[in-house]
Amino acid sequence: MCFSLLSPALSSAKPFLPLLLKPKLFNRFENKAYSGMEGYSTFRGESSKLLFRQLFEKESSTYTYLLADISHPQRPALLIDPVDKTVDRDLALTKDLGLKLIYAMNTHVHADHVTGTGLIKGKLPGVQSVISEASNAKADVLVNAGDKIQFGNMFLEVRATPGHTLGCVTYITGEGPDHPYPRMAFTGDALLIRGCGRTDFQGGNSHQLYKSVHSQIFALPKDTLVYPAHDYKGFTVSTVGEEMLYNTRLTKDEETFTSIMENLGLSYPKMMDVAVPANMVCGFQDTTAKVVASNI
């Protein structure tokens, strides 16, 4: 299934070439922090059709991702895993870059922060919220495995990767001349850099998470870039190949992995009792707010 609000337009721009795999092109890329834009970083190629920004919220160590098709006349954009506390920053950035935000998406129902999708919809009523149908949360668009979220000439493929929560999905950029190469996987908490999300609440299951990552993420090309929802050690990006070799949990066999996950001894998330109820209704902290949900 493919979701689209815009008519496609052709462009002859070259595919996206990320800094990570093309070090000889360093002088053609930016990777720096901008004053007044805390947590802002970017990997941008001169010839890219894709505008990409990685943004950071320090209290929950959450990454928010901004993607836009700048070859399309309307410059359609989407945000993945926005945080309520940084909505103004993110919307200011989309305005500065001349983008038309059409989707605000979540990889799952977060327990450590309130999603920004509700606030975004309040400020930009034309934006549609997106989450998986399996999450049982409310949003404008409920997605399932195999669906495609279209923005301009590009799309994100939806892959079901439950295990951290029942409704986790990974969003993956498409293949072809209109899409970035290598592909990019926005893995939420299913796969973190050298780790993974916990499995002890919200329908989590360590066996299911192990199978999800190995069948849906590790099956991607090894040069696929991995962008998680969180990082606590300062890492910003990895690759499928790196995680298959060096992930401290998911390189183990399933039995060992399950044992690790069952003995983490983690404390109860301090934001969980606030975040989960709000995130089940699109991030509206007034849980009586009405959010239209549709599966199209």
Phi and psi in degrees as GROMACS dihedral restraints (atoms count N, CA, C in turn):
[ dihedral_restraints ]
;  ai    aj    ak    al  type     phi  dphi    fc
    3     4     5     6     1  -125.5    20    10
    4     5     6     7     1   128.6    20    10
    6     7     8     9     1  -101.3    20    10
    7     8     9    10     1   126.0    20    10
    9    10    11    12     1  -147.0    20    10
   10    11    12    13     1   135.1    20    10
   12    13    14    15     1  -110.2    20    10
   13    14    15    16     1    -7.2    20    10
   15    16    17    18     1  -128.7    20    10
   16    17    18    19     1   152.9    20    10
   18    19    20    21     1   -83.8    20    10
   19    20    21    22     1   136.6    20    10
   21    22    23    24     1   -71.1    20    10
   22    23    24    25     1   151.4    20    10
   24    25    26    27     1  -130.9    20    10
   25    26    27    28     1   144.0    20    10
   27    28    29    30     1   -84.4    20    10
   28    29    30    31     1   151.9    20    10
   30    31    32    33     1  -148.7    20    10
   31    32    33    34     1   149.5    20    10
   33    34    35    36     1  -100.9    20    10
   34    35    36    37     1    11.2    20    10
   36    37    38    39     1   -63.1    20    10
   37    38    39    40     1   151.2    20    10
   39    40    41    42     1   -78.6    20    10
   40    41    42    43     1   159.1    20    10
   42    43    44    45     1   -63.8    20    10
   43    44    45    46     1   157.8    20    10
   45    46    47    48     1   -63.9    20    10
   46    47    48    49     1   133.1    20    10
   48    49    50    51     1  -122.7    20    10
   49    50    51    52     1   103.0    20    10
   51    52    53    54     1   -74.9    20    10
   52    53    54    55     1   148.6    20    10
   54    55    56    57     1   -56.4    20    10
   55    56    57    58     1   -38.3    20    10
   57    58    59    60     1   -55.9    20    10
   58    59    60    61     1   -39.4    20    10
   60    61    62    63     1  -103.3    20    10
   61    62    63    64     1     0.1    20    10
   63    64    65    66     1  -132.2    20    10
   64    65    66    67     1    63.8    20    10
   66    67    68    69     1   -61.8    20    10
   67    68    69    70     1   -26.8    20    10
   69    70    71    72     1   -67.3    20    10
   70    71    72    73     1   -13.7    20    10
   72    73    74    75     1  -100.2    20    10
   73    74    75    76     1    21.4    20    10
   75    76    77    78     1   -53.0    20    10
   76    77    78    79     1   -40.3    20    10
   78    79    80    81     1   -71.3    20    10
   79    80    81    82     1    -4.1    20    10
   81    82    83    84     1  -102.0    20    10
   82    83    84    85     1     6.8    20    10
   84    85    86    87     1  -127.9    20    10
   85    86    87    88     1   159.5    20    10
   87    88    89    90     1  -116.0    20    10
   88    89    90    91     1   140.0    20    10
   90    91    92    93     1  -151.6    20    10
   91    92    93    94     1    81.2    20    10
   93    94    95    96     1  -151.6    20    10
   94    95    96    97     1   165.4    20    10
   96    97    98    99     1   -95.2    20    10
   97    98    99   100     1   141.8    20    10
   99   100   101   102     1  -104.9    20    10
  100   101   102   103     1   136.0    20    10
  102   103   104   105     1   -60.5    20    10
  103   104   105   106     1   139.0    20    10
  105   106   107   108     1    81.1    20    10
  106   107   108   109     1    -1.3    20    10
  108   109   110   111     1  -127.8    20    10
  109   110   111   112     1    64.4    20    10
  111   112   113   114     1   -55.7    20    10
  112   113   114   115     1   132.8    20    10
  114   115   116   117     1    82.1    20    10
  115   116   117   118     1    13.2    20    10
  117   118   119   120     1   -92.8    20    10
  118   119   120   121     1   129.9    20    10
  120   121   122   123     1  -147.4    20    10
  121   122   123   124     1   164.1    20    10
  123   124   125   126     1  -154.3    20    10
  124   125   126   127     1   148.0    20    10
  126   127   128   129     1  -124.1    20    10
  127   128   129   130     1   114.1    20    10
  129   130   131   132     1  -136.8    20    10
  130   131   132   133     1   127.9    20    10
  132   133   134   135     1   -97.3    20    10
  133   134   135   136     1   146.4    20    10
  135   136   137   138     1   -60.2    20    10
  136   137   138   139     1   -34.8    20    10
  138   139   140   141     1   -98.0    20    10
  139   140   141   142     1     9.5    20    10
  141   142   143   144     1   -71.3    20    10
  142   143   144   145     1   139.0    20    10
  144   145   146   147     1   -80.9    20    10
  145   146   147   148     1   -23.9    20    10
  147   148   149   150     1   -94.6    20    10
  148   149   150   151     1   124.3    20    10
  150   151   152   153     1   -93.2    20    10
  151   152   153   154     1   127.8    20    10
  153   154   155   156     1  -134.4    20    10
  154   155   156   157     1   132.1    20    10
  156   157   158   159     1  -135.0    20    10
  157   158   159   160     1   138.1    20    10
  159   160   161   162     1  -110.6    20    10
  160   161   162   163     1   122.4    20    10
  162   163   164   165     1  -119.7    20    10
  163   164   165   166     1   154.2    20    10
  165   166   167   168     1  -129.1    20    10
  166   167   168   169     1   137.2    20    10
  168   169   170   171     1  -113.4    20    10
  169   170   171   172     1   115.4    20    10
  171   172   173   174     1   -74.2    20    10
  172   173   174   175     1   -30.4    20    10
  174   175   176   177     1   -67.4    20    10
  175   176   177   178     1   -39.7    20    10
  177   178   179   180     1  -104.3    20    10
  178   179   180   181     1     3.2    20    10
  180   181   182   183     1    53.3    20    10
  181   182   183   184     1    43.0    20    10
  183   184   185   186     1   -99.9    20    10
  184   185   186   187     1   137.0    20    10
  186   187   188   189     1   -95.6    20    10
  187   188   189   190     1   133.6    20    10
  189   190   191   192     1  -112.9    20    10
  190   191   192   193     1   138.4    20    10
  192   193   194   195     1  -117.5    20    10
  193   194   195   196     1   131.7    20    10
  195   196   197   198     1  -109.7    20    10
  196   197   198   199     1   124.4    20    10
  198   199   200   201     1  -126.9    20    10
  199   200   201   202     1   141.7    20    10
  201   202   203   204     1  -149.2    20    10
  202   203   204   205     1   146.1    20    10
  204   205   206   207     1   -92.3    20    10
  205   206   207   208     1    99.7    20    10
  207   208   209   210     1   -85.6    20    10
  208   209   210   211     1    -0.4    20    10
  210   211   212   213     1   -84.2    20    10
  211   212   213   214     1   -14.7    20    10
  213   214   215   216     1   -87.7    20    10
  214   215   216   217     1   141.4    20    10
  216   217   218   219     1   -55.7    20    10
  217   218   219   220     1   -34.1    20    10
  219   220   221   222     1   -89.3    20    10
  220   221   222   223     1    -5.0    20    10
  222   223   224   225     1    49.0    20    10
  223   224   225   226     1    55.4    20    10
  225   226   227   228     1   -67.4    20    10
  226   227   228   229     1   143.6    20    10
  228   229   230   231     1  -137.8    20    10
  229   230   231   232     1   161.8    20    10
  231   232   233   234     1  -142.4    20    10
  232   233   234   235     1   153.7    20    10
  234   235   236   237     1  -115.9    20    10
  235   236   237   238     1   134.7    20    10
  237   238   239   240     1  -108.9    20    10
  238   239   240   241     1   126.7    20    10
  240   241   242   243     1    56.6    20    10
  241   242   243   244     1    55.4    20    10
  243   244   245   246     1   -70.3    20    10
  244   245   246   247     1   153.5    20    10
  246   247   248   249     1  -114.0    20    10
  247   248   249   250     1   139.9    20    10
  249   250   251   252     1   -57.1    20    10
  250   251   252   253     1   -37.1    20    10
  252   253   254   255     1   -71.1    20    10
  253   254   255   256     1   -16.7    20    10
  255   256   257   258     1  -119.2    20    10
  256   257   258   259     1    18.4    20    10
  258   259   260   261     1   -60.9    20    10
  259   260   261   262     1   -44.7    20    10
  261   262   263   264     1   -61.4    20    10
  262   263   264   265     1   -41.8    20    10
  264   265   266   267     1   -59.4    20    10
  265   266   267   268     1   -47.6    20    10
  267   268   269   270     1   -66.2    20    10
  268   269   270   271     1   -41.0    20    10
  270   271   272   273     1   -71.0    20    10
  271   272   273   274     1   -34.0    20    10
  273   274   275   276     1   -63.9    20    10
  274   275   276   277     1   -38.8    20    10
  276   277   278   279     1   -65.8    20    10
  277   278   279   280     1   -44.2    20    10
  279   280   281   282     1   -62.9    20    10
  280   281   282   283     1   -36.5    20    10
  282   283   284   285     1   -67.5    20    10
  283   284   285   286     1   -45.3    20    10
  285   286   287   288     1   -58.5    20    10
  286   287   288   289     1   -36.2    20    10
  288   289   290   291     1   -87.6    20    10
  289   290   291   292     1     1.0    20    10
  291   292   293   294     1    69.5    20    10
  292   293   294   295     1    37.7    20    10
  294   295   296   297     1  -102.9    20    10
  295   296   297   298     1   155.3    20    10
  297   298   299   300     1  -108.5    20    10
  298   299   300   301     1   104.5    20    10
  300   301   302   303     1   -74.8    20    10
  301   302   303   304     1   124.4    20    10
  303   304   305   306     1  -116.9    20    10
  304   305   306   307     1   -24.6    20    10
  306   307   308   309     1  -133.4    20    10
  307   308   309   310     1   141.5    20    10
  309   310   311   312     1  -122.4    20    10
  310   311   312   313     1   113.5    20    10
  312   313   314   315     1  -117.8    20    10
  313   314   315   316     1   149.3    20    10
  315   316   317   318     1  -121.7    20    10
  316   317   318   319     1   143.6    20    10
  318   319   320   321     1   -79.2    20    10
  319   320   321   322     1   -21.7    20    10
  321   322   323   324     1  -173.3    20    10
  322   323   324   325     1   177.8    20    10
  324   325   326   327     1   -80.6    20    10
  325   326   327   328     1   107.6    20    10
  327   328   329   330     1   -74.7    20    10
  328   329   330   331     1   147.5    20    10
  330   331   332   333     1  -109.4    20    10
  331   332   333   334     1    -8.4    20    10
  333   334   335   336     1  -110.7    20    10
  334   335   336   337     1    -2.5    20    10
  336   337   338   339     1  -161.7    20    10
  337   338   339   340     1   161.1    20    10
  339   340   341   342     1   -89.4    20    10
  340   341   342   343     1   129.5    20    10
  342   343   344   345     1   -62.6    20    10
  343   344   345   346     1   152.2    20    10
  345   346   347   348     1   -89.2    20    10
  346   347   348   349     1     2.1    20    10
  348   349   350   351     1   -62.2    20    10
  349   350   351   352     1   -39.5    20    10
  351   352   353   354     1   -63.7    20    10
  352   353   354   355     1   -45.4    20    10
  354   355   356   357     1   -63.9    20    10
  355   356   357   358     1   -40.2    20    10
  357   358   359   360     1   -61.4    20    10
  358   359   360   361     1   -44.9    20    10
  360   361   362   363     1   -62.4    20    10
  361   362   363   364     1   -33.5    20    10
  363   364   365   366     1   -68.9    20    10
  364   365   366   367     1   -35.0    20    10
  366   367   368   369     1   -86.0    20    10
  367   368   369   370     1   -31.6    20    10
  369   370   371   372     1  -130.5    20    10
  370   371   372   373     1    86.2    20    10
  372   373   374   375     1   -59.0    20    10
  373   374   375   376     1   -21.3    20    10
  375   376   377   378     1   -76.8    20    10
  376   377   378   379     1   -12.1    20    10
  378   379   380   381     1   -75.3    20    10
  379   380   381   382     1   138.6    20    10
  381   382   383   384     1  -105.5    20    10
  382   383   384   385     1   136.6    20    10
  384   385   386   387     1   -86.0    20    10
  385   386   387   388     1   150.4    20    10
  387   388   389   390     1  -136.3    20    10
  388   389   390   391     1   134.9    20    10
  390   391   392   393     1  -156.4    20    10
  391   392   393   394     1   167.5    20    10
  393   394   395   396     1   -73.4    20    10
  394   395   396   397     1   147.1    20    10
  396   397   398   399     1   -63.9    20    10
  397   398   399   400     1   -34.7    20    10
  399   400   401   402     1   -65.3    20    10
  400   401   402   403     1   -18.9    20    10
  402   403   404   405     1   -72.3    20    10
  403   404   405   406     1   -17.8    20    10
  405   406   407   408     1    63.2    20    10
  406   407   408   409     1    17.4    20    10
  408   409   410   411     1   -92.8    20    10
  409   410   411   412     1   166.2    20    10
  411   412   413   414     1   -94.3    20    10
  412   413   414   415     1   142.5    20    10
  414   415   416   417     1  -166.3    20    10
  415   416   417   418     1   171.5    20    10
  417   418   419   420     1   -73.1    20    10
  418   419   420   421     1   -36.2    20    10
  420   421   422   423     1  -126.0    20    10
  421   422   423   424     1   123.8    20    10
  423   424   425   426     1  -108.3    20    10
  424   425   426   427     1   121.9    20    10
  426   427   428   429     1  -108.6    20    10
  427   428   429   430     1   158.2    20    10
  429   430   431   432     1  -131.7    20    10
  430   431   432   433     1   168.5    20    10
  432   433   434   435     1   -55.3    20    10
  433   434   435   436     1   134.1    20    10
  435   436   437   438     1    94.3    20    10
  436   437   438   439     1   -14.9    20    10
  438   439   440   441     1   -68.6    20    10
  439   440   441   442     1   158.7    20    10
  441   442   443   444     1  -127.5    20    10
  442   443   444   445     1   131.9    20    10
  444   445   446   447     1   -99.5    20    10
  445   446   447   448     1   111.5    20    10
  447   448   449   450     1   -90.7    20    10
  448   449   450   451     1   134.5    20    10
  450   451   452   453     1  -139.2    20    10
  451   452   453   454     1   105.6    20    10
  453   454   455   456     1    66.2    20    10
  454   455   456   457     1  -131.8    20    10
  456   457   458   459     1   -84.2    20    10
  457   458   459   460     1    -3.8    20    10
  459   460   461   462     1  -108.1    20    10
  460   461   462   463     1   165.4    20    10
  462   463   464   465     1  -150.1    20    10
  463   464   465   466     1   160.5    20    10
  465   466   467   468     1  -110.9    20    10
  466   467   468   469     1   128.9    20    10
  468   469   470   471     1   -85.0    20    10
  469   470   471   472     1   139.6    20    10
  471   472   473   474     1   -96.9    20    10
  472   473   474   475     1   127.4    20    10
  474   475   476   477     1  -121.8    20    10
  475   476   477   478     1   132.1    20    10
  477   478   479   480     1   -76.5    20    10
  478   479   480   481     1   122.6    20    10
  480   481   482   483     1  -132.5    20    10
  481   482   483   484     1    59.0    20    10
  483   484   485   486     1   -69.7    20    10
  484   485   486   487     1   164.8    20    10
  486   487   488   489     1   139.8    20    10
  487   488   489   490     1   -46.0    20    10
  489   490   491   492     1   -71.4    20    10
  490   491   492   493     1   -49.9    20    10
  492   493   494   495     1  -131.4    20    10
  493   494   495   496     1   168.8    20    10
  495   496   497   498     1   -65.1    20    10
  496   497   498   499     1   -29.4    20    10
  498   499   500   501     1  -108.9    20    10
  499   500   501   502     1    20.6    20    10
  501   502   503   504     1   -65.5    20    10
  502   503   504   505     1   138.6    20    10
  504   505   506   507     1  -131.7    20    10
  505   506   507   508     1   158.3    20    10
  507   508   509   510     1  -114.6    20    10
  508   509   510   511     1   134.2    20    10
  510   511   512   513     1  -102.5    20    10
  511   512   513   514     1   129.2    20    10
  513   514   515   516     1  -126.3    20    10
  514   515   516   517     1   133.3    20    10
  516   517   518   519     1   -65.3    20    10
  517   518   519   520     1   154.4    20    10
  519   520   521   522     1   -77.4    20    10
  520   521   522   523     1  -177.4    20    10
  522   523   524   525     1  -113.1    20    10
  523   524   525   526     1   152.0    20    10
  525   526   527   528     1   121.4    20    10
  526   527   528   529     1   175.0    20    10
  528   529   530   531     1   -64.9    20    10
  529   530   531   532     1   -21.7    20    10
  531   532   533   534     1   -88.4    20    10
  532   533   534   535     1     1.6    20    10
  534   535   536   537     1  -119.7    20    10
  535   536   537   538     1   157.1    20    10
  537   538   539   540     1   -69.1    20    10
  538   539   540   541     1   148.8    20    10
  540   541   542   543     1  -130.4    20    10
  541   542   543   544     1   134.0    20    10
  543   544   545   546     1   -61.7    20    10
  544   545   546   547     1   166.8    20    10
  546   547   548   549     1   -65.7    20    10
  547   548   549   550     1   161.6    20    10
  549   550   551   552     1  -124.4    20    10
  550   551   552   553     1   131.7    20    10
  552   553   554   555     1  -117.0    20    10
  553   554   555   556     1   121.5    20    10
  555   556   557   558     1  -100.7    20    10
  556   557   558   559     1    99.0    20    10
  558   559   560   561     1   -93.1    20    10
  559   560   561   562     1     0.1    20    10
  561   562   563   564     1    59.1    20    10
  562   563   564   565     1  -134.0    20    10
  564   565   566   567     1   -99.7    20    10
  565   566   567   568     1    -1.1    20    10
  567   568   569   570     1   -62.7    20    10
  568   569   570   571     1   -45.3    20    10
  570   571   572   573     1  -130.2    20    10
  571   572   573   574     1   116.6    20    10
  573   574   575   576     1  -101.5    20    10
  574   575   576   577     1   171.2    20    10
  576   577   578   579     1   -74.2    20    10
  577   578   579   580     1   113.2    20    10
  579   580   581   582     1    65.8    20    10
  580   581   582   583     1    22.4    20    10
  582   583   584   585     1  -164.9    20    10
  583   584   585   586     1  -158.1    20    10
  585   586   587   588     1  -163.2    20    10
  586   587   588   589     1   169.6    20    10
  588   589   590   591     1   -74.4    20    10
  589   590   591   592     1   155.7    20    10
  591   592   593   594     1   -68.0    20    10
  592   593   594   595     1   163.3    20    10
  594   595   596   597     1  -129.4    20    10
  595   596   597   598     1    23.1    20    10
  597   598   599   600     1  -105.7    20    10
  598   599   600   601     1    14.5    20    10
  600   601   602   603     1  -158.3    20    10
  601   602   603   604     1   171.8    20    10
  603   604   605   606     1    56.3    20    10
  604   605   606   607     1    41.9    20    10
  606   607   608   609     1    74.7    20    10
  607   608   609   610     1    17.6    20    10
  609   610   611   612     1   -66.6    20    10
  610   611   612   613     1   151.3    20    10
  612   613   614   615     1  -155.5    20    10
  613   614   615   616     1   118.9    20    10
  615   616   617   618     1   -66.7    20    10
  616   617   618   619     1   -37.9    20    10
  618   619   620   621     1   -62.2    20    10
  619   620   621   622     1   -43.1    20    10
  621   622   623   624     1   -65.6    20    10
  622   623   624   625     1   -41.4    20    10
  624   625   626   627     1   -62.7    20    10
  625   626   627   628     1   -43.7    20    10
  627   628   629   630     1   -58.0    20    10
  628   629   630   631     1   -46.6    20    10
  630   631   632   633     1   -66.3    20    10
  631   632   633   634     1   -39.4    20    10
  633   634   635   636     1   -60.3    20    10
  634   635   636   637     1   -50.6    20    10
  636   637   638   639     1   -64.5    20    10
  637   638   639   640     1   -45.1    20    10
  639   640   641   642     1   -69.9    20    10
  640   641   642   643     1   -35.0    20    10
  642   643   644   645     1   -89.4    20    10
  643   644   645   646     1   -28.6    20    10
  645   646   647   648     1  -108.4    20    10
  646   647   648   649     1   -28.1    20    10
  648   649   650   651     1  -107.5    20    10
  649   650   651   652     1   -49.1    20    10
  651   652   653   654     1   -68.6    20    10
  652   653   654   655     1   -11.1    20    10
  654   655   656   657     1   -81.3    20    10
  655   656   657   658     1   -10.2    20    10
  657   658   659   660     1   -74.2    20    10
  658   659   660   661     1   161.8    20    10
  660   661   662   663     1   -53.6    20    10
  661   662   663   664     1   144.4    20    10
  663   664   665   666     1   -64.6    20    10
  664   665   666   667     1   -23.2    20    10
  666   667   668   669     1   -86.3    20    10
  667   668   669   670     1     2.6    20    10
  669   670   671   672     1   -59.4    20    10
  670   671   672   673     1   130.2    20    10
  672   673   674   675     1   -79.1    20    10
  673   674   675   676     1   133.4    20    10
  675   676   677   678     1  -104.6    20    10
  676   677   678   679     1   118.7    20    10
  678   679   680   681     1  -118.4    20    10
  679   680   681   682     1   106.0    20    10
  681   682   683   684     1   -84.8    20    10
  682   683   684   685     1   170.8    20    10
  684   685   686   687     1   -78.8    20    10
  685   686   687   688     1   -20.7    20    10
  687   688   689   690     1  -143.5    20    10
  688   689   690   691     1   155.4    20    10
  690   691   692   693     1  -151.8    20    10
  691   692   693   694     1   139.9    20    10
  693   694   695   696     1  -115.1    20    10
  694   695   696   697     1     4.3    20    10
  696   697   698   699     1  -125.0    20    10
  697   698   699   700     1     6.6    20    10
  699   700   701   702     1    94.3    20    10
  700   701   702   703     1     1.5    20    10
  702   703   704   705     1   -77.5    20    10
  703   704   705   706     1   146.2    20    10
  705   706   707   708     1  -114.9    20    10
  706   707   708   709     1   -28.0    20    10
  708   709   710   711     1  -157.3    20    10
  709   710   711   712     1   150.8    20    10
  711   712   713   714     1  -138.1    20    10
  712   713   714   715     1  -168.8    20    10
  714   715   716   717     1  -132.1    20    10
  715   716   717   718     1   161.1    20    10
  717   718   719   720     1   -57.9    20    10
  718   719   720   721     1   -43.4    20    10
  720   721   722   723     1   -60.9    20    10
  721   722   723   724     1   -42.5    20    10
  723   724   725   726     1   -61.1    20    10
  724   725   726   727     1   -46.0    20    10
  726   727   728   729     1   -68.0    20    10
  727   728   729   730     1   -31.7    20    10
  729   730   731   732     1   -66.6    20    10
  730   731   732   733     1   -25.9    20    10
  732   733   734   735     1   -94.9    20    10
  733   734   735   736     1   -37.5    20    10
  735   736   737   738     1  -120.8    20    10
  736   737   738   739     1    -4.6    20    10
  738   739   740   741     1   -63.4    20    10
  739   740   741   742     1   123.6    20    10
  741   742   743   744     1   -69.0    20    10
  742   743   744   745     1   -16.0    20    10
  744   745   746   747     1  -108.8    20    10
  745   746   747   748     1   -48.0    20    10
  747   748   749   750     1   -84.1    20    10
  748   749   750   751     1    -2.3    20    10
  750   751   752   753     1   -83.0    20    10
  751   752   753   754     1   -11.6    20    10
  753   754   755   756     1   -79.1    20    10
  754   755   756   757     1   166.6    20    10
  756   757   758   759     1   -71.9    20    10
  757   758   759   760     1   166.6    20    10
  759   760   761   762     1   -61.8    20    10
  760   761   762   763     1   -39.3    20    10
  762   763   764   765     1   -64.4    20    10
  763   764   765   766     1   -44.0    20    10
  765   766   767   768     1   -66.2    20    10
  766   767   768   769     1   -42.0    20    10
  768   769   770   771     1   -57.8    20    10
  769   770   771   772     1   -47.4    20    10
  771   772   773   774     1   -60.7    20    10
  772   773   774   775     1   -40.7    20    10
  774   775   776   777     1   -63.4    20    10
  775   776   777   778     1   -42.1    20    10
  777   778   779   780     1   -59.0    20    10
  778   779   780   781     1   -47.8    20    10
  780   781   782   783     1   -67.8    20    10
  781   782   783   784     1   -31.4    20    10
  783   784   785   786     1   -79.3    20    10
  784   785   786   787     1    -9.1    20    10
  786   787   788   789     1  -124.7    20    10
  787   788   789   790     1    28.3    20    10
  789   790   791   792     1   -72.5    20    10
  790   791   792   793     1   -31.1    20    10
  792   793   794   795     1    63.5    20    10
  793   794   795   796     1    37.1    20    10
  795   796   797   798     1   -79.8    20    10
  796   797   798   799     1   149.0    20    10
  798   799   800   801     1   -76.9    20    10
  799   800   801   802     1   162.3    20    10
  801   802   803   804     1   -65.0    20    10
  802   803   804   805     1   130.2    20    10
  804   805   806   807     1   -59.0    20    10
  805   806   807   808     1   126.7    20    10
  807   808   809   810     1   -66.6    20    10
  808   809   810   811     1   -24.1    20    10
  810   811   812   813     1   -97.5    20    10
  811   812   813   814     1    -1.8    20    10
  813   814   815   816     1   -59.0    20    10
  814   815   816   817     1   -43.5    20    10
  816   817   818   819     1   -69.8    20    10
  817   818   819   820     1   -18.7    20    10
  819   820   821   822     1   -95.8    20    10
  820   821   822   823     1   -46.4    20    10
  822   823   824   825     1   -68.1    20    10
  823   824   825   826     1   -46.9    20    10
  825   826   827   828     1   -63.0    20    10
  826   827   828   829     1   -49.3    20    10
  828   829   830   831     1   -59.1    20    10
  829   830   831   832     1   -39.9    20    10
  831   832   833   834     1   -66.9    20    10
  832   833   834   835     1   -41.8    20    10
  834   835   836   837     1   -72.6    20    10
  835   836   837   838     1   -20.0    20    10
  837   838   839   840     1   -71.0    20    10
  838   839   840   841     1   -17.8    20    10
  840   841   842   843     1  -122.1    20    10
  841   842   843   844     1    44.8    20    10
  843   844   845   846     1    70.5    20    10
  844   845   846   847     1    18.1    20    10
  846   847   848   849     1    89.5    20    10
  847   848   849   850     1     5.2    20    10
  849   850   851   852     1   -78.3    20    10
  850   851   852   853     1   118.6    20    10
  852   853   854   855     1   -75.4    20    10
  853   854   855   856     1   -19.3    20    10
  855   856   857   858     1   -85.1    20    10
  856   857   858   859     1   101.8    20    10
  858   859   860   861     1   -71.7    20    10
  859   860   861   862     1    -1.6    20    10
  861   862   863   864     1   -88.4    20    10
  862   863   864   865     1    -6.4    20    10
  864   865   866   867     1   -64.0    20    10
  865   866   867   868     1   143.9    20    10
  867   868   869   870     1   -94.9    20    10
  868   869   870   871     1   126.7    20    10
  870   871   872   873     1  -122.4    20    10
  871   872   873   874     1   123.7    20    10
  873   874   875   876     1   -75.5    20    10
  874   875   876   877     1   128.3    20    10
  876   877   878   879     1  -114.3    20    10
  877   878   879   880     1   135.2    20    10
  879   880   881   882     1  -144.5    20    10
  880   881   882   883     1   149.3    20    10
  882   883   884   885     1  -116.1    20    10
  883   884   885   886     1   104.8    20    10
